[in-house]
Amino acid sequence: MVNETADVPKIVETGSGGTTTIDWTTYCFSQPIDLSGLQFAMSLVENAPDWLRAKLESAGTDELILIAKVLWSIWFFRNKKVCEGKQVDSRDAMGWGTRFFVDWRLVKAQTLQISTTARSCHTQSVTKWSPPSVGAYKLNTDATNVVGAAGFSIGLVIRDHVRIFVAGMVKAIRSRCSVLEAEIVAIREGLRWLEDFTFSRVEVESDSLLFVQAINSPQVNLLEIGFIIDECRDILECRTGWSLSFAKRHANKAAHLMARLPCLLDCQSVSGLLRILCGRH
């Protein structure tokens, strides 16, 4: 038995796990539990479990938060006593709990404010597809890889500086690969496809930041798909008017939707549907 203070009930450890008596717990509940001095009159309570059950069923949100604060403080300092041998006065325990919950409410309020501000900013500045510079064309690429499927599909779309749809392709590739591998293949297939045209200035976009950075970097890539990265880099280096940059998913939506078209064969004659997709995204 260990006395907290001369006028505070004792704590009794039993067994290997150790426990605190209801006396200490009751004393914790009897301490002021918020800055206004609110406390529970536990001396009038005959059955603590029944009292707690009734509170959980009928108490308001604020009172339930205060109860949770007391229970958390009891559990925290009970573990301190059992696991670390640290004895804490009940008054100190409840004082710590009060400060903890004051800080918790402050952080919660700040988080809510930040979240609300972020949602507002997101709503006001949703990233949209932007056209290329005057006289240039823009190619967007994306890939869709369904888990368990025998292959994957890619979507390619070309538009000009006045947002006019120029050409599009949906291609199904019978090969199992990861999502990342599908993305780099989509970029390569898009660059190969561009070679069929006579565009001198093309802005290529992909929502795969990893591969955009890898292709634009002069460093040797040691990944298994490094040879695909090298091929993409070689194509771009041979054409000074072509560039590759990252686009956020929402700005790449047309290519993403195209990649999801359920094509089992190469589909290059889907102009009508592609024009609808590109006109909306």
HUFENJO-V769532 format. One record per residue. N is the residue number from 1. RES is the residue in one letter. SS is DSSP state (h for helix, s for strand, l for the rest). NEAR is the number of other ideal C-beta (glycine too) atoms within 10 Angstrom. D_LAST is the distance of its C-alpha to the last C-alpha in Angstrom with 1 decimal. Layout:
<<N;RES;SS;NEAR;D_LAST> <N;RES;SS;NEAR;D_LAST>>
This chain:
<<1;M;l;7;73.1> <2;V;s;10;71.7> <3;N;s;11;72.2> <4;E;l;18;69.3> <5;T;l;9;71.6> <6;A;l;5;74.9> <7;D;l;7;73.5> <8;V;l;14;70.4> <9;P;l;17;70.6> <10;K;s;12;70.7> <11;I;s;23;68.1> <12;V;l;13;69.2> <13;E;l;14;67.8> <14;T;l;9;68.3> <15;G;l;6;67.6> <16;S;l;6;65.5> <17;G;l;8;62.4> <18;G;l;15;64.1> <19;T;l;14;63.5> <20;T;l;20;64.0> <21;T;l;15;66.2> <22;I;h;12;65.1> <23;D;h;14;67.3> <24;W;h;21;65.0> <25;T;h;19;61.9> <26;T;h;16;63.6> <27;Y;h;20;64.5> <28;C;h;23;60.9> <29;F;h;25;59.8> <30;S;h;17;62.7> <31;Q;l;19;61.4> <32;P;l;14;59.4> <33;I;l;24;55.8> <34;D;l;17;53.9> <35;L;l;10;54.5> <36;S;l;7;56.1> <37;G;l;7;58.7> <38;L;l;11;57.6> <39;Q;l;15;59.3> <40;F;l;20;60.2> <41;A;l;8;63.8> <42;M;h;16;64.2> <43;S;h;8;68.0> <44;L;h;7;67.7> <45;V;l;14;65.5> <46;E;l;6;67.6> <47;N;l;9;64.9> <48;A;h;13;62.0> <49;P;h;7;59.7> <50;D;h;10;60.2> <51;W;h;15;59.5> <52;L;h;15;56.3> <53;R;h;11;55.2> <54;A;h;11;55.9> <55;K;h;14;54.0> <56;L;h;11;50.9> <57;E;h;7;51.0> <58;S;h;9;51.7> <59;A;l;14;51.0> <60;G;l;8;48.2> <61;T;h;7;45.4> <62;D;h;10;47.3> <63;E;h;15;50.4> <64;L;h;13;48.6> <65;I;h;15;47.1> <66;L;h;22;50.6> <67;I;h;17;51.9> <68;A;h;13;49.3> <69;K;h;19;50.3> <70;V;h;22;53.9> <71;L;h;15;53.2> <72;W;h;14;51.0> <73;S;h;25;53.7> <74;I;h;19;56.4> <75;W;h;11;54.5> <76;F;h;14;53.7> <77;F;h;24;57.2> <78;R;h;19;58.7> <79;N;h;12;56.9> <80;K;h;14;58.1> <81;K;h;18;61.6> <82;V;h;16;61.4> <83;C;h;10;59.4> <84;E;h;8;60.5> <85;G;l;9;63.8> <86;K;l;10;62.7> <87;Q;l;13;64.3> <88;V;l;18;62.6> <89;D;l;13;64.3> <90;S;h;24;62.7> <91;R;h;15;62.4> <92;D;h;14;60.6> <93;A;h;22;58.3> <94;M;h;25;57.3> <95;G;h;16;57.0> <96;W;h;14;54.6> <97;G;h;24;52.6> <98;T;h;19;52.4> <99;R;h;11;51.1> <100;F;h;14;48.6> <101;F;h;21;47.1> <102;V;h;13;47.1> <103;D;h;10;45.0> <104;W;h;13;42.8> <105;R;h;11;42.1> <106;L;h;10;41.4> <107;V;h;10;38.9> <108;K;h;11;37.3> <109;A;h;10;37.0> <110;Q;h;10;35.6> <111;T;h;10;33.0> <112;L;h;10;31.9> <113;Q;h;10;31.6> <114;I;h;10;29.6> <115;S;h;10;27.3> <116;T;h;10;26.9> <117;T;h;10;26.2> <118;A;h;10;23.7> <119;R;h;10;21.7> <120;S;h;10;22.0> <121;C;h;10;20.8> <122;H;h;10;17.8> <123;T;h;8;16.9> <124;Q;h;7;17.5> <125;S;l;8;15.7> <126;V;l;10;12.7> <127;T;l;13;11.2> <128;K;l;10;8.0> <129;W;l;20;7.1> <130;S;l;11;10.1> <131;P;l;15;11.4> <132;P;l;21;14.6> <133;S;l;10;18.0> <134;V;l;9;19.4> <135;G;l;11;20.5> <136;A;l;17;18.7> <137;Y;s;24;15.9> <138;K;s;23;13.4> <139;L;s;27;13.4> <140;N;s;28;11.3> <141;T;s;31;13.5> <142;D;s;29;13.8> <143;A;s;29;16.5> <144;T;s;20;17.4> <145;N;l;20;21.1> <146;V;l;11;22.7> <147;V;l;5;26.1> <148;G;l;5;28.9> <149;A;l;12;27.0> <150;A;l;10;28.7> <151;G;l;14;25.9> <152;F;s;24;22.2> <153;S;s;25;19.2> <154;I;s;26;16.8> <155;G;s;27;13.5> <156;L;s;28;13.2> <157;V;s;30;10.9> <158;I;s;24;12.3> <159;R;s;21;11.1> <160;D;s;16;13.6> <161;H;l;15;14.4> <162;V;l;8;13.6> <163;R;l;13;10.0> <164;I;l;13;11.5> <165;F;s;17;10.8> <166;V;s;14;14.1> <167;A;s;18;14.5> <168;G;s;24;13.4> <169;M;s;22;15.7> <170;V;s;25;16.2> <171;K;s;23;19.5> <172;A;s;20;21.8> <173;I;s;18;24.5> <174;R;l;9;27.7> <175;S;l;11;28.6> <176;R;l;13;28.9> <177;C;l;16;27.6> <178;S;l;11;26.3> <179;V;h;13;22.8> <180;L;h;15;23.5> <181;E;h;19;24.9> <182;A;h;22;22.0> <183;E;h;25;19.8> <184;I;h;27;22.3> <185;V;h;23;22.6> <186;A;h;28;18.9> <187;I;h;29;19.4> <188;R;h;21;22.6> <189;E;h;17;21.5> <190;G;h;28;18.7> <191;L;h;24;21.4> <192;R;h;12;23.8> <193;W;h;18;21.4> <194;L;h;20;20.9> <195;E;l;11;24.7> <196;D;l;8;24.6> <197;F;l;13;23.1> <198;T;l;6;24.9> <199;F;l;18;22.5> <200;S;l;12;24.6> <201;R;l;17;21.9> <202;V;s;21;18.9> <203;E;s;20;17.0> <204;V;s;26;16.3> <205;E;s;25;14.3> <206;S;s;26;14.9> <207;D;l;22;14.7> <208;S;l;22;18.4> <209;L;h;13;20.4> <210;L;h;13;23.6> <211;F;h;26;23.2> <212;V;h;21;21.7> <213;Q;h;12;24.8> <214;A;h;20;27.1> <215;I;h;25;26.1> <216;N;h;14;26.4> <217;S;l;11;29.7> <218;P;l;6;33.0> <219;Q;l;7;34.5> <220;V;l;8;35.5> <221;N;l;16;33.5> <222;L;l;6;35.8> <223;L;l;14;33.3> <224;E;l;8;33.8> <225;I;l;18;30.6> <226;G;h;13;31.8> <227;F;h;11;32.3> <228;I;h;19;28.6> <229;I;h;19;27.9> <230;D;h;14;30.7> <231;E;h;16;29.3> <232;C;h;25;25.9> <233;R;h;18;27.9> <234;D;h;11;30.2> <235;I;h;20;27.5> <236;L;h;18;26.0> <237;E;h;10;29.6> <238;C;l;9;30.5> <239;R;l;15;27.7> <240;T;l;9;28.1> <241;G;l;12;25.0> <242;W;s;20;22.7> <243;S;s;15;21.5> <244;L;s;23;19.8> <245;S;s;12;18.3> <246;F;s;16;16.9> <247;A;l;24;13.3> <248;K;l;14;13.0> <249;R;h;10;11.4> <250;H;h;13;8.7> <251;A;h;18;7.8> <252;N;h;24;8.1> <253;K;h;21;6.2> <254;A;h;23;5.3> <255;A;h;31;9.0> <256;H;h;20;10.1> <257;L;h;21;9.3> <258;M;h;29;10.9> <259;A;h;25;13.7> <260;R;l;15;14.5> <261;L;l;17;15.2> <262;P;l;8;19.0> <263;C;l;17;20.3> <264;L;l;9;24.0> <265;L;l;8;24.3> <266;D;l;12;22.5> <267;C;s;18;19.9> <268;Q;l;15;19.2> <269;S;l;8;19.6> <270;V;l;15;16.5> <271;S;h;11;15.1> <272;G;h;7;14.6> <273;L;h;14;12.5> <274;L;h;25;10.4> <275;R;h;14;9.9> <276;I;h;12;8.7> <277;L;h;20;6.1> <278;C;h;24;5.1> <279;G;h;12;5.8> <280;R;h;9;3.8> <281;H;l;18;0.0>>
